[in-house]
Amino acid sequence: MSDVTSQTWTPATDEYQAVLAGLRETVGACMQCGTCTASCPNEFAMDISPRRMWRMIQFGMLDEILESRTFWLCSSCYMCTLRCPRGLKLTSAMGALKRLARLDGSPRARKNGAFYEAFMADVEANGRVQEASMMNGYFLRRRDPTLPLSFIPLGLKMLSKGKLHLPSHAQRGRLGPMFAKARQMEVGS
């Protein structure tokens, strides 16, 4: 692997290395019992099970993990953390993987993170998810003009079942202070 490729896919920034070291420390004691995977409500949709992902981190297979969509599907329900017999903070590890992917900057990581980022931006701005504005943010982040066309059948189905709502500004900005505090805490850690 050339130095240029290495720099492109494995950033050597201090922040990246600090997050990676914390992640390795968090999952280093994993004994591969599988409780995290059995507890995960989203495991069925993941391309790598949480148990397998922790082992891959232990073996230094970070590139393969960052190419997956597994950690983006984590809903932060904390079931894995609550049920882990070792008391590992696995939900925090999923968050660390999201952070690493954003710092990594690979095309696949940007693609996989676009939905997550659009979702979180919409919740911060509107106080809840507003499907239409969230999807607009997602399409803009993906920068693919044909992508919205593939969502037309789903959008029509949701509309017919009353699952798409008109934008509401009743909660706009209410969660801003909470998100600002979370960012402040991330910088301090």
C-alpha positions as CSV (number, residue, x, y, z in Angstrom):
1,M,0.0,0.0,0.0
2,S,1.4,3.4,-0.9
3,D,1.9,6.2,1.5
4,V,-0.7,8.3,-0.3
5,T,-3.4,5.5,0.0
6,S,-2.4,5.0,3.6
7,Q,-2.9,8.6,4.4
8,T,-6.2,8.7,2.5
9,W,-7.8,5.7,4.4
10,T,-6.1,5.9,7.8
11,P,-5.8,9.5,9.0
12,A,-3.0,10.0,11.4
13,T,-4.6,13.1,13.1
14,D,-4.3,13.3,16.8
15,E,-8.1,13.2,17.2
16,Y,-8.4,10.1,15.0
17,Q,-5.7,8.3,16.9
18,A,-7.2,9.3,20.3
19,V,-10.6,8.0,19.3
20,L,-9.1,4.8,17.9
21,A,-7.1,4.2,21.1
22,G,-10.2,4.7,23.2
23,L,-12.2,2.3,21.0
24,R,-9.5,-0.4,21.3
25,E,-9.5,0.0,25.0
26,T,-13.3,-0.2,25.2
27,V,-13.6,-3.5,23.3
28,G,-10.2,-5.0,24.3
29,A,-11.8,-6.9,27.1
30,C,-14.6,-8.4,25.0
31,M,-14.8,-12.2,25.6
32,Q,-17.0,-12.8,22.5
33,C,-20.0,-14.1,24.4
34,G,-22.4,-12.7,21.8
35,T,-24.8,-11.1,24.3
36,C,-24.4,-7.7,22.4
37,T,-25.5,-9.3,19.1
38,A,-28.4,-11.2,20.8
39,S,-29.6,-8.0,22.5
40,C,-29.4,-5.7,19.4
41,P,-32.8,-4.9,17.9
42,N,-31.1,-3.9,14.6
43,E,-28.7,-6.8,14.2
44,F,-30.9,-8.4,11.5
45,A,-30.1,-5.4,9.1
46,M,-26.3,-5.2,9.9
47,D,-23.8,-6.6,7.5
48,I,-21.4,-7.4,10.4
49,S,-22.7,-8.5,13.8
50,P,-21.6,-6.5,16.8
51,R,-19.8,-9.5,18.2
52,R,-17.8,-10.0,15.0
53,M,-17.1,-6.3,14.8
54,W,-15.5,-6.2,18.3
55,R,-13.2,-9.1,17.3
56,M,-12.3,-7.3,14.1
57,I,-11.3,-4.2,16.1
58,Q,-9.2,-6.4,18.3
59,F,-7.4,-7.8,15.2
60,G,-6.9,-4.3,13.7
61,M,-9.4,-4.7,10.8
62,L,-10.7,-1.2,11.0
63,D,-10.8,-0.5,7.2
64,E,-13.3,-3.4,6.8
65,I,-15.4,-2.1,9.6
66,L,-15.5,1.5,8.3
67,E,-16.7,0.1,5.0
68,S,-19.7,-1.6,6.7
69,R,-23.0,0.0,7.6
70,T,-23.3,-1.8,10.9
71,F,-22.4,1.0,13.3
72,W,-24.5,3.5,11.4
73,L,-27.5,1.2,12.2
74,C,-27.0,1.4,15.9
75,S,-30.0,3.1,17.4
76,S,-28.2,3.8,20.7
77,C,-30.8,1.8,22.7
78,Y,-28.0,0.7,25.1
79,M,-29.2,-2.9,25.3
80,C,-25.7,-4.2,24.4
81,T,-24.1,-2.0,27.1
82,L,-26.7,-2.9,29.7
83,R,-26.5,-6.7,29.1
84,C,-22.7,-7.0,28.6
85,P,-21.3,-9.3,31.3
86,R,-18.0,-7.4,31.2
87,G,-19.8,-4.0,31.6
88,L,-18.2,-2.7,28.4
89,K,-19.6,0.6,27.0
90,L,-20.5,-0.9,23.6
91,T,-22.9,1.9,22.7
92,S,-20.0,4.4,23.2
93,A,-17.9,2.1,21.0
94,M,-20.5,2.4,18.2
95,G,-20.4,6.2,18.6
96,A,-16.6,6.1,18.4
97,L,-16.9,4.2,15.1
98,K,-19.2,6.8,13.7
99,R,-16.7,9.5,14.8
100,L,-13.8,7.6,13.2
101,A,-15.8,7.2,9.9
102,R,-16.4,10.9,9.8
103,L,-12.8,11.6,10.4
104,D,-11.7,9.0,7.9
105,G,-13.4,10.8,5.0
106,S,-13.4,7.8,2.6
107,P,-16.1,7.9,0.0
108,R,-17.9,4.8,1.5
109,A,-17.8,6.4,5.0
110,R,-19.3,9.6,3.6
111,K,-22.0,7.7,1.8
112,N,-22.9,5.6,4.8
113,G,-22.9,8.6,7.1
114,A,-25.1,10.8,5.0
115,F,-28.3,9.4,6.3
116,Y,-27.2,9.5,9.9
117,E,-26.0,13.1,9.6
118,A,-29.2,14.2,7.9
119,F,-31.2,12.5,10.6
120,M,-29.3,14.2,13.5
121,A,-29.3,17.6,11.8
122,D,-33.1,17.4,11.3
123,V,-33.7,16.4,14.9
124,E,-31.5,19.3,16.1
125,A,-33.1,21.8,13.9
126,N,-36.8,20.7,14.3
127,G,-36.9,19.0,17.7
128,R,-38.0,15.8,16.0
129,V,-37.6,14.1,12.7
130,Q,-39.6,15.7,9.9
131,E,-39.4,13.1,7.1
132,A,-39.5,15.5,4.2
133,S,-36.8,17.9,5.4
134,M,-34.7,15.0,6.7
135,M,-34.8,13.3,3.3
136,N,-34.0,16.6,1.5
137,G,-30.9,16.9,3.7
138,Y,-30.0,13.3,2.9
139,F,-30.3,13.8,-0.8
140,L,-28.2,16.9,-0.6
141,R,-25.5,15.2,1.3
142,R,-25.4,12.3,-1.1
143,R,-25.0,14.6,-4.2
144,D,-26.7,12.1,-6.5
145,P,-29.5,13.7,-8.5
146,T,-31.1,10.4,-9.4
147,L,-31.3,9.1,-5.8
148,P,-34.6,10.8,-5.0
149,L,-36.3,9.0,-7.9
150,S,-35.6,5.6,-6.2
151,F,-37.5,6.8,-3.1
152,I,-40.7,7.8,-4.9
153,P,-42.5,4.4,-4.3
154,L,-41.6,4.5,-0.6
155,G,-42.7,8.1,-0.3
156,L,-46.0,7.5,-2.0
157,K,-46.6,4.5,0.3
158,M,-45.8,6.5,3.4
159,L,-48.0,9.3,2.2
160,S,-51.0,7.0,1.5
161,K,-50.7,5.6,5.1
162,G,-50.5,9.0,6.7
163,K,-46.8,8.5,7.7
164,L,-45.5,11.7,6.1
165,H,-46.2,14.9,8.0
166,L,-46.2,18.5,6.9
167,P,-43.3,20.4,8.3
168,S,-44.0,21.9,11.7
169,H,-41.9,24.6,13.4
170,A,-43.5,24.2,16.9
171,Q,-40.4,22.5,18.3
172,R,-37.8,24.3,16.1
173,G,-34.6,25.0,18.0
174,R,-35.6,23.4,21.3
175,L,-32.9,20.8,21.2
176,G,-30.2,23.2,20.1
177,P,-28.8,23.8,23.6
178,M,-28.7,20.0,24.3
179,F,-26.8,19.4,21.1
180,A,-24.4,22.3,21.9
181,K,-23.7,20.8,25.3
182,A,-23.1,17.3,23.8
183,R,-20.6,18.9,21.4
184,Q,-18.9,20.7,24.2
185,M,-18.6,17.5,26.2
186,E,-17.2,15.7,23.2
187,V,-14.4,18.3,22.8
188,G,-13.7,18.1,26.5
189,S,-13.2,14.3,26.5
